Structure formats: structure tokens, C-alpha cells
């Protein structure tokens, strides 16, 4: 389950031209500003891919051509691909993306992209030869998924209809290397629904460093139970869409790992152990082109093994094992880095109570812990093998702020590269000669700058000066952070958005926003202008508090919710509301709460359990019973329902509806493949049978994000009106 909420629109970075506001009285923030005009969208630098020489990068230019730019000056050197030259090709009218080959003499062009779930999609791909300017279909036999260049740039692997194909780019000869792929049965080279959602795994193929072998995932989901969704729009007889979705405690896919040898045309199965009820979260080739590593987790996700397999024989051994009394965070693409000398590797781990970087030898023995302290590592950007430095992001003297660091592999002192407090991140060039730095804080829109590897500022790429001018034309609410201690003595962080004309002598109604999911953070020192600010212009104070279970404060704080999700989180939100009631400018009888996804789960639970505190709640796409949600996510934090029935049921909202006193708005998309509309339906039935009145809004054929066309505007108009009418 990912953090989907009312700040999603801020991920859009393309700026729109907004007419200036007439001089005189300042303007108020409107829903049109937020969801139609894009008035407060920050400009940024995105879609940038560093090229092999580390001196240039490719990106879209102002004409939506793929161009080559120079890091040092930002000058456009040449146009690599101009889609307007191929407008006779109908597919190019929906040019969706590109990737350069490792040898940078060819480009894969993606067109006609059709999304399957959150990350996965199919496309009609083309190969563009940068020398001859020839554009050729990758395949004429149907759309493709996960098209991936081999390291030598001579071949591309892709998935079609759950089978893997390899195309020789010199002849365009297409070779099918698996034949058992079958919808809702066998998947080769891609992931099933739950791996995609919870492990962020979509491309289930990895080429060996020497391009001689292709390693791939195979999912046998034949025994996974089917979920059904009715698709309504534009159909006389609505269609039934079915897909495999393993709920908590139910049967998962059986996952196996295989390698295909291009020379012998032989497929070999890797030994992942005799247990089939487990997870293989990632595969990585080591520096040895015949050695594949596999990241294995047990079903409860409290034991992780890094396995090494011989890619020719399939024989495997365990390199590293870690156990945890709660759970181990899901490994991502940057979890494991093999040092090029072939003697060691780095991982991130919470084994000392905080997430840090560790260096291990290829014998599995610890060499040294590279980072320490309460300032957890939040991302690894990469390892510079020439200078032997690790570049990473970590918290900066507060769980609200992050900075960019450089650390010598030999264990020397880390250097903080970012200078300004707030939220800092970086994008490094190939070879780590340059990096693009992104900074913002609660009062400052995105600032994008170019630096050398030592942190020296070379030039400013984007300062959002026009956005700052535009903001000055509006009555901007006041946003500030705060802390308070609960009755149990726990210090919690929050932010508060006050009306522009705030007066401590008045009393204001409050709408609390939260997400509250394990390891999440909603309270950070970053820049946002969204629905919070619009509500403040209407006379509301908006407050957000990160309770126990959220991230940035170490393992004990985050994992204390294990086995009883919702208990401490709802307690802390109710405590936050009670704290707000003590403030002289808060109308303690007019406090509401809202959230989306996990936040929707929390807002409904808080309204029920805190019936004497909250006047109203809005729950968008909420989980209402943990037994309805997927296996990987739910079991990671709750264990199996067969072993922890009380934990599953005691804080599921459907079991607390009898306590409802205030107003409840329930919102759901009928085609939500993530948090199924079943959650809303079951809650509705419980409310009806308990004689509780409530309000409901369904969005036909909309998924978890509830977007498309005028949907977002309609949704936030609905939410705004509900707040105005009931708080």
C-alpha cells in the first residue's frame, strides 16, 4: 500500500502559464488553481538520463524532442530523436518514453502505452538507429512489456503474453525463450500483482554483465485466488475483470528463478530452497558474470537471505542472513551493491535499531558498519569505484529534514554535500563527476542546482522565481511545524496551516489530515501548496500529526505497531485532537479528520473510536478489514491472520461501527485493484445493520488514485463541500 493522498498532484512538474493576477486585493487559493490551472506547480528538472561519458545527459527539450545536453553549461548539443519527423507513423502520435542502448548507438522508443496496474504497462516499441536514423518496430507480433537492452547493446529482451522473447538487433530475429506463459496462470519475466505493488517489482529480467545469459522470474499463480471487478462505463452489459490477488493468509504465487544461456539455448532453474511459500524480492548479478544473487524472504518477512547461485548449474549457497523479531523492510533496487573489485558488497540494514549502511566481504563476514547514529539512511545514490565513495541521503538532525552525503568506503567521516536545511536529494551523473541537487523547505519552492562531486555550486537550473512572484499575489496561509507530548509522554511532530488572517483571539474549526502507514511520513520540512491551503482560505485550520509507526525515528518507534496495526496510530490521532482542544484558538467541538488509503482506514477508525472528539471524518479508498488486504503488505506488519486473529480484527473499522456519532463520508473507486471496493461495501453493510447514517460517493471504473478527466476536480469539490457543511 503506497501513500496516495491529496498531495499527488504536486508530483506534476510541468509548469503552466498562469495569467497574472490583477493588482489590488490579493487572490484566494481556489480549487481551480489547484486542480485545473496548476497555478502553484513547481518547475523542476526531470526525465534526465546521464550518458556514458558523464559529461552529457539526454532529456526532452522544449520541442519534446530527445536531445543531448552538456552538464557543465546546460547547452543543447544535438537532437537525438525528433518524433515530428515520423508523424506518418500513427504510433508516434503517442510517444511515451525512450531509453538509450548501453552503447548509445540505438534508442528504444515506447509508443501507445497502456497501463496494467500501478507500474506495469505494455507499449508498441521501436528501435531508432542514431547513425542511420532508421526507425524499426521492435516486433510486429504484438505489444511488449519490460523491453530491456543487453549490456552490449546487441539484443533486447521483452515480455508478451507472459512469455519472454529476445530480439537480435542486427537481424531483428525474434526468439521465444519461454512457452508456458498463460494469463492468470504463469508469468515469465514480469511480476504478479502483489509483487508489483508491494516490492515495486515490474521487470522480472536481468541480463548478465557479459550479455551471455538472461536471468528471469517465473510466477506460478495458478493456485492464487481470483478477484473480480465489474467495469461499467459505456457497456450495455458490464464486463467482469478478473485477476489474481492473494489476500492475507491466502495462497501466494510460487516463484522460481531461471537463467537462459544464449549460446546453448538452455534454461536452468536456480536453487531457491525447498520451501515454496516464500518470496524472492530481487535478483542481482554479481561482478562475476556467471554468479547470480537472489534476495529471499520467508513468508513472515522476518528472515532475509542473500543467496549466490551458479548461473550454469543452478547450485546455490547462502552468503548473508538477517533476522528480525518484527519484520525486515522490503528490499528495493538499491538494497544491494556489489563492489567492482569482487571482494565485498554493501547493504542497508536496521540491525542496530536504525537504518544504516554496512560493508560485508564476499565471505559473508562484516567488514564494518559505515554509518551510525539516530540519523537514518533514507536512500543510496551509488558507489564511485574510482574515488571509493558512497553517495547517499540521510536524515539531518531531525526526522523532518534530509541531506545528501558523501562517505568514503574505508570508513572515514561523512561529508554533507547539501548546505540548506529542508528536504534535499540528488541525481548523480555517470562517473559521479556532477550531480543535480534538489532542495525545498516549508517556505521555499523547489531549487534545482548543478554541483561537482565535492559539492561546489556550478550553476542554477531552476529557482522557481515566477512561482514565487505568483505566490506573492495570493493571500497565503501560514504553515508551521510543532511538537507536543501525548499523555504517555511520547513526543510527536506535526504541521499546522493557519488562515492568512489568523487571529489568536478567534476560535477555528480544524480538519486533521494523516496517512499514518508503517514507515510513512506526512510531516516533513518541504514545500506544498494544496488542499490544506485552500481549506485555510475558507477559515479552517488544517493539522497533520505523524504518530507512532511512522518513519524517520528508528526501528522501535516504527515497528511498535507490529501485530496490532491501528491501535497506537488511532490512539495518537485522538491524543492529537485532544491536544488541539487545549489551544485557545481551536474550537474543540469542531474537529474533523480525513485520509486516503491507509489514511482512510485511520480516519474512519478514529471517528468510531474517538466519537467524543471528532465531529466528522472523510475516508477515501479505506481498508476497513485487514483480512481483505494483500498478503505481502498485511503479513509484513501483522503476521498471518491464522496466528493473529485478534490483531487483525480488534482495530478493523468494520468492528467499531456501533460507536459512530459524527458524520462520515465514504469515497471509493469501483475499479480499485489495490484497496478493493469490497472494503467500502462491507463497511456499508455494517453501518446499515447498526442503524448508522452516513454519506457515500462512488467513482465508476476509477482505481485507487481516483483520477481521469474531471474526476479530481469533482472529488475535491465534493470533499470541500462536505467539510463546509459538516465542520
C-alpha positions, -999 to 999 in steps of 0.1 A, spaced: 0 0 0 15 33 -11 9 68 2 -18 81 -22 -34 113 -9 -43 149 -16 -7 159 -25 -5 136 -55 -10 165 -79 23 180 -67 42 153 -85 34 170 -117 63 192 -126 54 208 -159 47 245 -155 16 261 -169 14 297 -180 -8 314 -155 -21 349 -163 -10 374 -137 -35 384 -110 -48 420 -113 -32 444 -89 -50 454 -58 -67 429 -34 -48 396 -33 -64 365 -46 -76 334 -27 -65 299 -34 -92 281 -53 -98 245 -64 -94 257 -100 -60 269 -91 -51 236 -77 -67 211 -100 -73 228 -133 -49 257 -138 -19 243 -120 -12 277 -105 12 265 -78 30 237 -96 67 239 -91 90 237 -121 118 211 -118 143 191 -138 131 157 -147 133 129 -173 171 133 -173 194 103 -182 231 106 -177 252 94 -207 282 72 -207 308 99 -207 294 116 -176 297 149 -193 263 148 -211 228 138 -204 197 131 -226 164 147 -219 134 162 -237 139 197 -250 112 224 -253 100 209 -286 95 175 -270 125 161 -289 150 138 -272 182 159 -271 217 157 -258 228 183 -233 261 193 -216 262 191 -178 286 220 -173 267 245 -194 232 231 -199 237 238 -236 219 215 -261 245 197 -281 223 178 -306 189 163 -312 189 126 -307 154 118 -318 127 141 -334 93 124 -333 79 150 -357 99 135 -385 79 103 -382 44 117 -379 33 94 -408 36 67 -382 4 68 -362 20 52 -332 44 82 -328 14 104 -321 15 88 -286 53 89 -280 55 77 -244 92 73 -235 126 62 -245 158 45 -234 193 47 -249 212 15 -255 242 9 -233 264 16 -264 244 47 -271 241 40 -308 204 30 -306 173 41 -288 142 22 -277 111 43 -284 79 35 -265 45 44 -280 9 36 -273 15 29 -237 -13 10 -219 -11 7 -181 -20 -26 -165 -16 -17 -128 3 10 -109 37 5 -126 33 -22 -153 23 -13 -189 26 -25 -225 38 -5 -254 44 -7 -291 82 -2 -291 105 9 -319 143 8 -324 158 40 -336 193 38 -351 211 71 -342 236 67 -371 212 57 -399 182 75 -385 161 43 -393 131 36 -372 121 -1 -370 94 -19 -350 109 -40 -322 83 -66 -330 54 -69 -354 37 -96 -334 20 -75 -307 27 -51 -278 56 -56 -254 64 -53 -217 97 -47 -199 118 -42 -231 154 -43 -218 188 -38 -237 216 -63 -231 247 -46 -217 265 -49 -251 235 -33 -268 231 -61 -293 198 -76 -281 166 -67 -263 145 -89 -241 108 -83 -236 76 -100 -224 45 -106 -245 15 -126 -232 35 -137 -202 63 -152 -222 99 -139 -228 113 -130 -262 148 -119 -273 154 -98 -304 188 -98 -321 191 -61 -332 214 -69 -361 188 -91 -378 156 -83 -358 152 -121 -355 128 -128 -326 134 -158 -304 108 -170 -279 126 -185 -248 96 -195 -227 64 -211 -239 43 -218 -208 31 -182 -201 -6 -180 -196 -29 -152 -183 -38 -157 -146 -17 -188 -145 20 -185 -154 41 -152 -157 76 -151 -171 98 -121 -170 73 -98 -152 57 -98 -117 23 -107 -103 0 -81 -88 13 -83 -53 50 -83 -61 45 -52 -83 25 -33 -56 45 -43 -25 80 -50 -38 78 -24 -66 90 -52 -90 79 -49 -126 108 -60 -147 115 -96 -139 145 -100 -161 182 -92 -156 210 -96 -182 243 -109 -171 272 -84 -173 287 -102 -203 253 -103 -221 256 -141 -224 227 -150 -201 193 -137 -191 180 -143 -156 143 -142 -151 114 -146 -126 87 -172 -132 55 -168 -112 31 -197 -109 -1 -181 -98 -24 -209 -108 -35 -216 -72 -39 -179 -62 -75 -170 -58 -92 -147 -83 -106 -113 -76 -134 -99 -97 -141 -63 -106 -171 -51 -126 -163 -25 -153 -193 -4 -160 -187 26 -183 -200 26 -218 -212 -10 -217 -248 -23 -221 -237 -54 -201 -209 -45 -177 -178 -66 -181 -162 -87 -153 -124 -81 -150 -106 -109 -131 -70 -110 -118 -50 -130 -92 -49 -112 -58 -36 -130 -27 -52 -117 4 -37 -120 39 -32 -157 48 -42 -169 14 -21 -188 -12 7 -168 -30 23 -174 -63 52 -199 -63 82 -180 -75 112 -196 -92 143 -181 -108 158 -192 -141 187 -184 -164 187 -187 -202 221 -192 -219 221 -176 -253 248 -199 -267 235 -232 -256 198 -221 -257 195 -239 -223 173 -228 -195 185 -236 -159 165 -234 -127 182 -218 -98 180 -235 -64 160 -212 -41 155 -238 -15 128 -264 -9 103 -240 6 78 -226 -19 58 -204 4 84 -176 4 94 -145 -15 123 -138 -39 122 -100 -37 151 -92 -61 178 -107 -82 212 -90 -89 242 -102 -109 274 -101 -90 307 -89 -107 311 -125 -118 290 -129 -150 282 -165 -140 271 -157 -105 235 -145 -97 224 -132 -63 188 -137 -51 172 -119 -22 150 -144 -3 124 -136 24 104 -161 44 66 -157 43 66 -137 76 93 -114 62 114 -116 94 142 -135 78 162 -124 48 189 -144 29 212 -132 2 218 -163 -19 245 -168 -46 237 -192 -75 259 -206 -102 241 -195 -133 252 -225 -153 244 -253 -128 218 -236 -106 235 -246 -74 232 -220 -47 246 -211 -13 237 -185 14 260 -155 15 242 -135 42 213 -140 66 195 -114 87 166 -120 111 143 -95 129 118 -100 157 93 -79 138 100 -77 100 126 -67 75 118 -38 52 112 -48 16 144 -47 -4 144 -23 -33 166 -18 -64 193 -1 -43 193 -25 -14 224 -44 -26 256 -31 -43 285 -54 -53 318 -35 -51 336 -38 -85 367 -54 -70 346 -85 -64 356 -87 -28 328 -70 -10 292 -57 -11 271 -30 7 236 -33 21 213 -13 42 200 -28 75 182 -18 107 202 -43 128 214 -16 153 179 -1 156 183 25 128 187 21 91 224 23 81 249 12 55 270 -19 61 301 -33 42 304 -71 40 330 -93 24 321 -119 -2 326 -145 26 296 -130 43 315 -115 72 310 -80 84 339 -56 75 324 -25 91 293 -5 97 297 25 75 270 49 90 258 51 126 236 72 149 200 82 150 201 99 116 189 70 94 199 65 58 169 70 35 184 64 1 217 52 -16 225 70 -48 255 49 -58 291 39 -53 320 57 -71 346 30 -77 373 55 -87 372 76 -56 357 48 -35 329 70 -21 293 62 -14 267 89 -20 235 87 0 206 106 16 200 106 53 180 125 79 196 157 90 193 164 128 155 159 126 130 134 112 116 163 92 148 171 72 170 152 48 205 159 34 229 145 8 261 129 20 294 115 7 311 88 26 345 71 20 342 33 18 372 30 41 351 42 70 362 79 71 340 107 81 309 115 60 307 149 43 274 167 40 271 180 4 238 199 8 241 232 27 205 244 32 181 229 57 150 212 44 145 184 20 175 176 -1 180 150 -28 204 144 -57 207 128 -91 243 119 -100 259 117 -134 276 85 -147 311 85 -131 298 109 -103 316 139 -117 284 160 -114 251 159 -95 219 178 -98 207 189 -64 170 194 -55 162 215 -24 130 228 -9 117 235 26 84 246 42 88 282 28 109 276 -4 97 260 -37 120 236 -55 155 249 -62 175 229 -87 212 234 -89 242 217 -106 273 208 -85 306 189 -89 312 158 -68 327 179 -40 295 199 -37 307 231 -54 278 250 -70 283 253 -108 250 268 -119 213 272 -110 190 252 -132 156 262 -118 148 287 -89 110 289 -95 112 327 -94 80 330 -114 62 308 -89 75 329 -60 61 360 -78 28 343 -83 26 332 -46 31 369 -37 -2 377 -55 -22 354 -32 -32 356 5 -10 327 16 -19 307 47 7 304 75 23 269 77 44 259 107 57 228 124 52 219 160 57 192 186 37 180 216 38 152 241 9 127 245 -4 116 279 20 87 276 49 111 272 55 104 235 67 134 215 50 137 182 57 160 152 30 179 134 24 208 110 -4 234 112 -18 255 83 -35 287 96 -56 311 77 -39 342 62 -57 365 86 -53 342 116 -61 358 150 -53 341 183 -85 358 197 -107 337 174 -117 301 175 -112 280 144 -126 246 133 -99 220 125 -95 193 98 -68 168 106 -51 151 77 -29 120 82 -17 89 64 -1 70 94 11 39 75 41 20 87 73 39 79 55 67 62 60 105 68 35 132 62 51 158 84 83 170 67 102 202 60 91 205 24 71 228 2 35 222 -6 5 243 -17 -26 221 -19 -60 214 -5 -47 222 30 -41 258 19 -75 261 1 -93 250 33 -74 276 53 -87 303 30 -122 291 40 -114 297 77 -102 262 87 -70 253 104 -55 221 89 -33 199 111 -12 168 104 5 147 130 28 117 124 20 92 152 38 61 163 45 37 135 57 64 111 93 67 98 125 86 104 127 79 141 142 44 143 130 9 143 115 9 178 92 38 171 82 25 136 77 -12 145 59 -9 178 27 -12 158 36 -47 147 8 -72 151 -18 -46 160 -19 -20 132 -43 8 140 -41 7 178 -13 31 185 -19 51 154 -55 58 162 -46 65 199 -21 91 188 -45 108 164 -71 110 191 -45 124 215 -35 150 189 -71 161 186 -73 164 224 -41 184 224 -56 207 199 -87 212 221 -64 227 247 -53 255 224 -72 288 229 -78 294 192 -92 260 184 -130 252 185 -128 219 203 -163 209 192 -154 212 155 -125 188 148 -127 165 118 -102 140 103 -96 127 68 -72 105 49 -67 83 18 -59 46 16 -42 38 50 -52 73 59 -88 65 50 -86 34 73 -73 56 101 -99 84 96 -128 60 98 -113 42 128 -106 74 146 -142 87 141 -155 55 156 -130 51 185 -128 88 191 -165 95 188 -165 121 215 -136 140 199 -142 140 162 -173 157 147 -168 142 112 -145 122 90 -138 116 53 -124 82 44 -112 78 8 -104 43 -5 -100 29 30 -91 -6 42 -119 -15 65 -108 -50 74 -71 -62 73 -83 -96 62 -93 -80 28 -59 -66 20 -30 -83 2 -6 -108 17 28 -92 14 19 -58 29 -5 -70 56 15 -100 68 47 -79 70 31 -58 97 6 -82 112 18 -118 107 -7 -144 94 -44 -140 103 -44 -176 112 -19 -168 140 -31 -133 149 -69 -132 145 -73 -108 174 -48 -83 160 -65 -84 126 -100 -78 140 -95 -56 170 -87 -24 150 -105 -31 118 -132 -3 113 -160 -27 104 -158 -39 140 -163 -5 156 -193 10 136 -216 9 166 -196 37 182 -203 62 153 -217 95 164 -204 121 139 -207 125 102 -189 101 78 -182 105 41 -170 73 25 -154 76 -10 -142 47 -33 -134 39 -69 -153 9 -81 -122 -3 -101 -97 0 -73 -74 -30 -78 -54 -22 -47 -79 -15 -19 -109 -32 -33 -143 -16 -32 -153 -47 -12 -138 -27 18 -164 0 13 -193 -24 6 -186 -44 38 -184 -12 59 -216 0 43 -234 -32 53 -221 -30 89 -233 6 91 -267 -2 77 -272 -31 101 -261 -9 130 -286 18 121 -259 43 114 -264 70 88 -235 81 66 -227 96 32 -213 78 2 -196 87 -31 -186 60 -56 -165 68 -87 -173 44 -116 -143 24 -130 -118 46 -111 -88 30 -95 -70 37 -62 -59 72 -73 -95 82 -84 -82 102 -114 -91 109 -150 -109 136 -169 -128 159 -144 -126 133 -116 -101 150 -94 -119 183 -96 -152 167 -88 -137 147 -59 -122 177 -42 -153 198 -48 -172 171 -30 -148 169 -1 -147 207 2 -185 209 3 -187 181 29 -162 199 52 -181 232 48 -215 216 56 -204 194 85 -175 210 103 
